[in-house]
Amino acid sequence: MDVFSRTFLPAAAEGGVAIPTVSRHLPVVRRCVEPDETTVLVGRCLRPEAPMAGEFMLVLTQRRLVVTQETKVFHRLRLHLNANLRHLSNVSWSPSASRTALDIAATAVDGVRERFRMRLNDSDTVWHMDALLRQVFHAKSAQALAA
C-alpha cells in the first residue's frame, strides 16, 4: 500500500468525511496526487459565495491542494482545483470555534481567489485543522525563505 493510501483514510476520518463520500471522490483525487504524497487534511466544504454550487471535498497533501466538486442535482463529480502548493499565493485561513467552521482562501496560479468553508464537528477539531494548515503552509514559507 502506498503512502497516499495509508494516510488518506485516517485523514478523512479525522475530518469527519463519511466513507461513501470518500469512495465517490477518491478516483478523481487519486489522479491528481502521487503515490508517495502524505495526506495531511481531508474535509467536506462549501463555497460561501456560491452556496448552490454543490458540495466540495478538499484534500491537502504535503505538496498539493486538490478540491473536487459534487453537483447538487445530478451528483456529478468534477475536479475543481488541482494546485501544487508552490503555485498558491496569499493562502489564509480563519478558524471560528464558535461556529465550528474554518474558512480557507488561496489565490491559484490563474489569479482566481478560491474560498472554502469547512464545517467541523466541534471546536477541538477546528483547532486541530488550524494546526495542520499551519504546519503545512508555515513549513512551505520557511522553505521558500531558505531557498
GITAMO-V556738 format. One line per field, one symbol per residue. ss: DSSP state (h for helix, s for strand, l for the rest). A space follows every 10 residues. Layout:
ss->???
//
This chain:
ss->llhhhhhhhh hhhhllllhh hhhhhhhhhh llllllllss ssssssllll hhhlssssss sllsssssss llllllssss sssshhhlss ssssssllll ssssssslll llsssssssl llhhhhhhhh hhhhhhhhhh hhhhhhl
//
